[in-house]
Amino acid sequence: MATWELTATSRTGQPVNPITGAATDSITVYSQADLDRRVEAAKSDPRDLDVTVRRIS
């Protein structure tokens, strides 16, 4: 099973991590469907997110 690290960074400096208030946050994604959903959602996010995906297994 493939696993990815998805990192989102706000180009406008707005918080991406609701707990720390950081403008960058990373998560591990365990399914292709979840990855696709998150990447698609980031395209219309009002924080103007820059998303990078790295396959980790």
Chimera marker file (.cmm) of the C-alpha trace (Angstrom):
<marker_set name="trace">
<marker id="1" x="0.000" y="0.000" z="0.000" r="1" g="1" b="0" radius="0.5"/>
<marker id="2" x="1.365" y="3.401" z="-0.967" r="1" g="1" b="0" radius="0.5"/>
<marker id="3" x="1.818" y="6.184" z="1.563" r="1" g="1" b="0" radius="0.5"/>
<marker id="4" x="2.391" y="9.872" z="0.897" r="1" g="1" b="0" radius="0.5"/>
<marker id="5" x="3.439" y="12.940" z="2.841" r="1" g="1" b="0" radius="0.5"/>
<marker id="6" x="1.309" y="15.936" z="1.892" r="1" g="1" b="0" radius="0.5"/>
<marker id="7" x="2.635" y="19.355" z="2.869" r="1" g="1" b="0" radius="0.5"/>
<marker id="8" x="0.504" y="22.472" z="2.549" r="1" g="1" b="0" radius="0.5"/>
<marker id="9" x="1.886" y="25.986" z="2.870" r="1" g="1" b="0" radius="0.5"/>
<marker id="10" x="-0.212" y="29.136" z="2.749" r="1" g="1" b="0" radius="0.5"/>
<marker id="11" x="1.202" y="31.573" z="0.195" r="1" g="1" b="0" radius="0.5"/>
<marker id="12" x="-0.521" y="34.392" z="2.097" r="1" g="1" b="0" radius="0.5"/>
<marker id="13" x="0.869" y="33.410" z="5.517" r="1" g="1" b="0" radius="0.5"/>
<marker id="14" x="-2.487" y="32.387" z="6.939" r="1" g="1" b="0" radius="0.5"/>
<marker id="15" x="-2.535" y="29.536" z="9.477" r="1" g="1" b="0" radius="0.5"/>
<marker id="16" x="-2.749" y="26.040" z="8.017" r="1" g="1" b="0" radius="0.5"/>
<marker id="17" x="-2.277" y="24.211" z="11.321" r="1" g="1" b="0" radius="0.5"/>
<marker id="18" x="-5.203" y="25.135" z="13.584" r="1" g="1" b="0" radius="0.5"/>
<marker id="19" x="-3.373" y="24.087" z="16.756" r="1" g="1" b="0" radius="0.5"/>
<marker id="20" x="-0.019" y="25.841" z="16.329" r="1" g="1" b="0" radius="0.5"/>
<marker id="21" x="-1.113" y="28.573" z="13.917" r="1" g="1" b="0" radius="0.5"/>
<marker id="22" x="1.773" y="27.692" z="11.584" r="1" g="1" b="0" radius="0.5"/>
<marker id="23" x="1.490" y="28.593" z="7.917" r="1" g="1" b="0" radius="0.5"/>
<marker id="24" x="2.813" y="25.122" z="6.953" r="1" g="1" b="0" radius="0.5"/>
<marker id="25" x="1.613" y="21.674" z="7.959" r="1" g="1" b="0" radius="0.5"/>
<marker id="26" x="2.301" y="18.101" z="6.840" r="1" g="1" b="0" radius="0.5"/>
<marker id="27" x="0.232" y="14.949" z="7.140" r="1" g="1" b="0" radius="0.5"/>
<marker id="28" x="0.621" y="11.331" z="6.128" r="1" g="1" b="0" radius="0.5"/>
<marker id="29" x="-1.972" y="10.065" z="3.661" r="1" g="1" b="0" radius="0.5"/>
<marker id="30" x="-2.628" y="6.350" z="3.316" r="1" g="1" b="0" radius="0.5"/>
<marker id="31" x="-4.932" y="6.055" z="0.297" r="1" g="1" b="0" radius="0.5"/>
<marker id="32" x="-4.951" y="7.378" z="-3.245" r="1" g="1" b="0" radius="0.5"/>
<marker id="33" x="-8.588" y="8.459" z="-2.903" r="1" g="1" b="0" radius="0.5"/>
<marker id="34" x="-7.831" y="10.495" z="0.235" r="1" g="1" b="0" radius="0.5"/>
<marker id="35" x="-4.787" y="12.055" z="-1.418" r="1" g="1" b="0" radius="0.5"/>
<marker id="36" x="-6.797" y="13.011" z="-4.506" r="1" g="1" b="0" radius="0.5"/>
<marker id="37" x="-9.564" y="14.513" z="-2.337" r="1" g="1" b="0" radius="0.5"/>
<marker id="38" x="-7.107" y="16.600" z="-0.308" r="1" g="1" b="0" radius="0.5"/>
<marker id="39" x="-5.216" y="17.887" z="-3.365" r="1" g="1" b="0" radius="0.5"/>
<marker id="40" x="-8.495" y="18.838" z="-5.067" r="1" g="1" b="0" radius="0.5"/>
<marker id="41" x="-9.744" y="20.622" z="-1.930" r="1" g="1" b="0" radius="0.5"/>
<marker id="42" x="-6.504" y="22.595" z="-1.692" r="1" g="1" b="0" radius="0.5"/>
<marker id="43" x="-7.081" y="24.065" z="-5.160" r="1" g="1" b="0" radius="0.5"/>
<marker id="44" x="-10.090" y="26.043" z="-3.924" r="1" g="1" b="0" radius="0.5"/>
<marker id="45" x="-8.873" y="26.751" z="-0.378" r="1" g="1" b="0" radius="0.5"/>
<marker id="46" x="-9.074" y="30.492" z="0.419" r="1" g="1" b="0" radius="0.5"/>
<marker id="47" x="-5.612" y="30.404" z="2.050" r="1" g="1" b="0" radius="0.5"/>
<marker id="48" x="-4.001" y="30.017" z="-1.417" r="1" g="1" b="0" radius="0.5"/>
<marker id="49" x="-2.183" y="26.788" z="-0.584" r="1" g="1" b="0" radius="0.5"/>
<marker id="50" x="0.993" y="25.517" z="-2.176" r="1" g="1" b="0" radius="0.5"/>
<marker id="51" x="0.785" y="21.723" z="-1.887" r="1" g="1" b="0" radius="0.5"/>
<marker id="52" x="3.644" y="19.260" z="-2.305" r="1" g="1" b="0" radius="0.5"/>
<marker id="53" x="3.274" y="15.491" z="-2.282" r="1" g="1" b="0" radius="0.5"/>
<marker id="54" x="6.092" y="13.076" z="-1.573" r="1" g="1" b="0" radius="0.5"/>
<marker id="55" x="5.683" y="9.322" z="-1.787" r="1" g="1" b="0" radius="0.5"/>
<marker id="56" x="7.202" y="7.744" z="1.306" r="1" g="1" b="0" radius="0.5"/>
<marker id="57" x="6.394" y="4.070" z="0.660" r="1" g="1" b="0" radius="0.5"/>
<link id1="1" id2="2" r="1" g="1" b="0" radius="0.2"/>
<link id1="2" id2="3" r="1" g="1" b="0" radius="0.2"/>
<link id1="3" id2="4" r="1" g="1" b="0" radius="0.2"/>
<link id1="4" id2="5" r="1" g="1" b="0" radius="0.2"/>
<link id1="5" id2="6" r="1" g="1" b="0" radius="0.2"/>
<link id1="6" id2="7" r="1" g="1" b="0" radius="0.2"/>
<link id1="7" id2="8" r="1" g="1" b="0" radius="0.2"/>
<link id1="8" id2="9" r="1" g="1" b="0" radius="0.2"/>
<link id1="9" id2="10" r="1" g="1" b="0" radius="0.2"/>
<link id1="10" id2="11" r="1" g="1" b="0" radius="0.2"/>
<link id1="11" id2="12" r="1" g="1" b="0" radius="0.2"/>
<link id1="12" id2="13" r="1" g="1" b="0" radius="0.2"/>
<link id1="13" id2="14" r="1" g="1" b="0" radius="0.2"/>
<link id1="14" id2="15" r="1" g="1" b="0" radius="0.2"/>
<link id1="15" id2="16" r="1" g="1" b="0" radius="0.2"/>
<link id1="16" id2="17" r="1" g="1" b="0" radius="0.2"/>
<link id1="17" id2="18" r="1" g="1" b="0" radius="0.2"/>
<link id1="18" id2="19" r="1" g="1" b="0" radius="0.2"/>
<link id1="19" id2="20" r="1" g="1" b="0" radius="0.2"/>
<link id1="20" id2="21" r="1" g="1" b="0" radius="0.2"/>
<link id1="21" id2="22" r="1" g="1" b="0" radius="0.2"/>
<link id1="22" id2="23" r="1" g="1" b="0" radius="0.2"/>
<link id1="23" id2="24" r="1" g="1" b="0" radius="0.2"/>
<link id1="24" id2="25" r="1" g="1" b="0" radius="0.2"/>
<link id1="25" id2="26" r="1" g="1" b="0" radius="0.2"/>
<link id1="26" id2="27" r="1" g="1" b="0" radius="0.2"/>
<link id1="27" id2="28" r="1" g="1" b="0" radius="0.2"/>
<link id1="28" id2="29" r="1" g="1" b="0" radius="0.2"/>
<link id1="29" id2="30" r="1" g="1" b="0" radius="0.2"/>
<link id1="30" id2="31" r="1" g="1" b="0" radius="0.2"/>
<link id1="31" id2="32" r="1" g="1" b="0" radius="0.2"/>
<link id1="32" id2="33" r="1" g="1" b="0" radius="0.2"/>
<link id1="33" id2="34" r="1" g="1" b="0" radius="0.2"/>
<link id1="34" id2="35" r="1" g="1" b="0" radius="0.2"/>
<link id1="35" id2="36" r="1" g="1" b="0" radius="0.2"/>
<link id1="36" id2="37" r="1" g="1" b="0" radius="0.2"/>
<link id1="37" id2="38" r="1" g="1" b="0" radius="0.2"/>
<link id1="38" id2="39" r="1" g="1" b="0" radius="0.2"/>
<link id1="39" id2="40" r="1" g="1" b="0" radius="0.2"/>
<link id1="40" id2="41" r="1" g="1" b="0" radius="0.2"/>
<link id1="41" id2="42" r="1" g="1" b="0" radius="0.2"/>
<link id1="42" id2="43" r="1" g="1" b="0" radius="0.2"/>
<link id1="43" id2="44" r="1" g="1" b="0" radius="0.2"/>
<link id1="44" id2="45" r="1" g="1" b="0" radius="0.2"/>
<link id1="45" id2="46" r="1" g="1" b="0" radius="0.2"/>
<link id1="46" id2="47" r="1" g="1" b="0" radius="0.2"/>
<link id1="47" id2="48" r="1" g="1" b="0" radius="0.2"/>
<link id1="48" id2="49" r="1" g="1" b="0" radius="0.2"/>
<link id1="49" id2="50" r="1" g="1" b="0" radius="0.2"/>
<link id1="50" id2="51" r="1" g="1" b="0" radius="0.2"/>
<link id1="51" id2="52" r="1" g="1" b="0" radius="0.2"/>
<link id1="52" id2="53" r="1" g="1" b="0" radius="0.2"/>
<link id1="53" id2="54" r="1" g="1" b="0" radius="0.2"/>
<link id1="54" id2="55" r="1" g="1" b="0" radius="0.2"/>
<link id1="55" id2="56" r="1" g="1" b="0" radius="0.2"/>
<link id1="56" id2="57" r="1" g="1" b="0" radius="0.2"/>
</marker_set>
